[in-house]
Amino acid sequence: MENLQRHRLTQQQRSIRAVVCFVISEFSKEREKAKARGDFIKLREKQQMEEDLKGYLEWITQAGSSGNKDIAYYSSTRVCQALML
């Protein structure tokens, strides 16, 4: 009788262990997916900022070459301030 109870307890422990391992595995997979999404979003934001900066610098260059030095100076100052943030 005592041996049967030990066997049941051991079987229950194995079942519980299996469930816990499964749950931990699923959480790990979800964490990796979330990290990958976060990395993708950060990369996309960086690319967008670089595209915006490139366009802004082209706009400043055009303003400077068209003879409007005030706009070119003001704009380039704003870009430098934004890059320092």
N, C-alpha and C positions, 0 to 999 in steps of 0.2 A: 504494500500500500504506500509506504513512504517513498519507495523507489518510483512508483507511478506518479506521485505528486511532484517529485524532482524532475521527472521527464516532462510533465506538463509545464512546469515553471520554465524549464529550459526551452521548450518549444515556444512558449509565450515570449520569452526574452529574445529568441531568434526572430520571431515575427516582428516584434517591436523594433529591434535593431534594423531589420530590413526596411521597415517603413521610414524610420528616421534617416537612414542612408539615402533612400529615394527622395525624401523631402529636401535634404541638404543638397543633393545633386540637382534637383530642379531649381532651387534658389541660386545655386552657382551659375547655372545656365542663364537664368534671368538677369543676374548681375552682369555677366559678360555681354549679353545683348544690350543692356542699358549703357554699359561703358562704351560699346561700339557706336551706339546712337549718339552719345555725348561727344565722342571723338569726331564723328562725321559732322555734327552740328558746329563744333569748334572750327574744323577745317573749312567748312562752307562760309562761316562768318569771317574767317581770315581772308579767304579768297574774295569775298564781297568787299571787305574793307580795302584790299589791295586794288581791286577794280575801281572803286570809288576814288581812291587817292590818285590813281593814274589819270582818270578823267578830270579830276580837279586840277592836277598839275598841268595837264594839257590846256585847260581853260585859262590858267594863270599865264602860261606861256603865250597863248594867243592874245591875252589882254596886254601883256608886255610888248609884244611885237606890233600891236596895233597902235601903240603910242600912249595908251592909257596906263601910265606908270603908277598912279594912285591905287587903282584897282589891283594891279599886279603886286604892289608892295603889301597892301592890306591883306590880300588873299594869301600870299606866301607866309606872312606873319601868322595868320590863323592856322595854316597847315602845320607850321612848326610847333605852335602851341598845342595843337591836337595830338601831335606825335609824342610830345613830352608827357602827356597824361598817363 
